[in-house]
């Protein structure tokens, strides 16, 4: 029963987030806040998945459903830890190094400036998720969230996580 309640809470969050992104996209400070909630919900989903593994013996499709997106879910959990849960000084230092325009944004506190500040720090967190040899673990290259094709690629990734999480939680809620 506890696991079913967790699944339903996470499912409700992801459905609302999905609805928000379908209606408004990813171009406002609200979309950043919703993204942070995606990261929290996804990290909770990763933890939830560990607790329902005994169901996999009878319901193998659940395991397959999760494993199809496990790498992306783990990446989201990493971003939650770096970008939301604990904003590490090292991340900020690297963000300022890679995006010196952050210094200019410090002089402003309007929503658009805060949106870009968040994008730059997020972009840094994304670009530091690399293997020991320096290759990227999820994306095939650095992401520049100001460059429209990279932002679009990121939004596709984000949408995929949300929709995969919804599908997995809907399926696990039935068992």
Order of alpha helices (4+ residues) and beta strands (2+ residues): alpha-alpha-alpha-alpha-alpha-alpha-alpha-alpha
